[in-house]
Amino acid sequence: MANIKSAKKRILVTETKTARNKAIKSKVKTYVKKVETAVAKKDAAAAKEALKEAIVVINKAGSKGVYHKNTCSRKISRLTKAVNAIA
């Protein structure tokens, strides 16, 4: 356990940020899963709608620093490719 006041504060701040990042990553995974299920069912309309929502969530996660911008681009690219394959 930390003895120095600043180190104690860092522990608290890190816990807060970790919880926030975990929630954002979970949200991204949920939206990605929605796109993947729509693609698996070969439902083009639902897949396109889910893709639009997923792109917004992924970009928000990138702007908040949860994901690197290239990671966001890669995720979006793979989802778009999957949706376009069934359309």
Backbone torsions as a table, in degrees:
resi	resn	phi	psi	omega
1	MET	NA	144.9	-178.3
2	ALA	-72.7	143.9	177.4
3	ASN	-102.7	-30.9	-175.4
4	ILE	-82.0	141.5	-175.3
5	LYS	-58.9	-43.9	-178.6
6	SER	-65.2	-35.6	178.8
7	ALA	-67.8	-37.8	176.7
8	LYS	-62.9	-41.6	179.9
9	LYS	-64.8	-41.7	179.6
10	ARG	-59.7	-39.1	178.5
11	ILE	-60.6	-45.6	-180.0
12	LEU	-63.7	-44.5	-178.7
13	VAL	-64.1	-41.8	179.6
14	THR	-62.3	-41.3	177.9
15	GLU	-60.7	-43.6	179.5
16	THR	-61.6	-48.5	-178.7
17	LYS	-65.4	-37.4	179.4
18	THR	-63.0	-42.8	179.1
19	ALA	-62.7	-42.1	-179.8
20	ARG	-64.5	-47.3	-179.6
21	ASN	-62.5	-39.7	-179.9
22	LYS	-62.4	-43.0	-180.0
23	ALA	-64.1	-42.4	-179.0
24	ILE	-66.9	-43.3	179.0
25	LYS	-62.9	-38.5	179.2
26	SER	-63.7	-41.9	179.5
27	LYS	-62.8	-43.3	178.9
28	VAL	-60.4	-45.7	-179.8
29	LYS	-60.5	-39.5	179.5
30	THR	-61.7	-46.8	-178.1
31	TYR	-68.7	-35.9	176.5
32	VAL	-64.0	-41.3	179.8
33	LYS	-63.3	-37.4	178.4
34	LYS	-61.5	-41.9	178.8
35	VAL	-65.3	-45.1	-177.7
36	GLU	-63.8	-37.2	178.4
37	THR	-68.3	-39.5	178.5
38	ALA	-64.1	-39.2	178.6
39	VAL	-66.9	-40.6	179.7
40	ALA	-63.6	-34.3	178.6
41	LYS	-82.9	-4.0	-178.1
42	LYS	59.7	36.2	178.0
43	ASP	-97.4	94.6	-172.9
44	ALA	-63.0	-43.2	-177.6
45	ALA	-64.2	-47.2	179.7
46	ALA	-65.0	-36.9	-179.8
47	ALA	-64.5	-41.7	180.0
48	LYS	-66.2	-41.0	177.6
49	GLU	-63.9	-45.8	179.9
50	ALA	-63.8	-36.1	179.5
51	LEU	-63.7	-43.9	178.7
52	LYS	-57.9	-46.3	-179.8
53	GLU	-65.2	-41.2	-178.7
54	ALA	-64.0	-40.8	-179.5
55	ILE	-60.8	-42.8	179.3
56	VAL	-61.5	-46.9	-177.7
57	VAL	-64.9	-41.9	-179.6
58	ILE	-65.1	-44.2	179.3
59	ASN	-64.4	-37.1	176.5
60	LYS	-62.4	-43.1	178.9
61	ALA	-61.6	-38.1	178.3
62	GLY	-67.4	-40.4	-178.7
63	SER	-70.6	-24.5	178.5
64	LYS	-86.8	-4.0	176.5
65	GLY	86.6	12.2	179.2
66	VAL	-76.2	-40.1	176.7
67	TYR	-119.0	151.5	172.9
68	HIS	-71.5	151.4	-176.3
69	LYS	-62.0	-32.0	178.1
70	ASN	-70.7	-33.4	176.7
71	THR	-64.4	-43.4	178.1
72	CYS	-61.2	-45.9	-179.9
73	SER	-60.8	-41.8	-179.7
74	ARG	-63.8	-44.8	179.1
75	LYS	-60.6	-48.3	-178.8
76	ILE	-62.1	-43.2	-179.2
77	SER	-60.9	-45.2	-178.8
78	ARG	-65.6	-40.6	179.1
79	LEU	-66.0	-44.0	-179.5
80	THR	-61.6	-42.2	179.2
81	LYS	-60.9	-41.9	180.0
82	ALA	-65.7	-42.2	-179.7
83	VAL	-66.5	-41.9	-179.7
84	ASN	-66.2	-27.8	-179.5
85	ALA	-67.1	-31.2	-179.9
86	ILE	-92.1	-16.2	-176.6
87	ALA	-74.5	NA	NA
